[in-house]
Amino acid sequence: MSTPFPSNNDMPRSWYVLDAQNVVLGRLATRVATMLMGKHKPTYTPFLDTGDHVIVINADKVRLTGAKEEDKMYRRHTGYPGGLKEVTAKKMRATRPERMIELAIQGMLPKTKLGKQMYRKLNVYGGGKHPHQAQQPVEMSI
């Protein structure tokens, strides 16, 4: 008797909604990354994408601990000489709050083609509404 082996064709994918209101950013990111990778399922396989789709709402109300609101810097490079751009977490929350959560989760996923495939199953929204009601997502709490 052999061990059953999952394949991507018969892998059931669920949809989950997580509310980020008053949740610490790191705790939210680890929970979402685990669900995107599929580590919460008994059929988890490291080299297959067995994860589920995750919708995060209220991204603008996520909590940062300590003095991270003023001290945490998000850095990116334009590709030109001297093109390092720095933005504080406070300004990032005011302009693009979804990007804060996306960057935290993306840093916890594998840095491979498989990780990019997992990242595509993430949907983050700043407000309390999302356009994925047709998928009948299940509400999850953290």
Secondary structure, DSSP 4 states (H G I P E B T S, - for coil): -PPP---STT----EEEEE-TT-BHHHHHHHHHHHHHTTTSTT--TTS----EEEEE-GGG-B--TTHHHH-EEEEE-SSTT-EEEEEHHHHHHH-HHHHHHHHHHTTS-SSHHHHHHHTTEEE-SSS--S-GGG-PEEE--
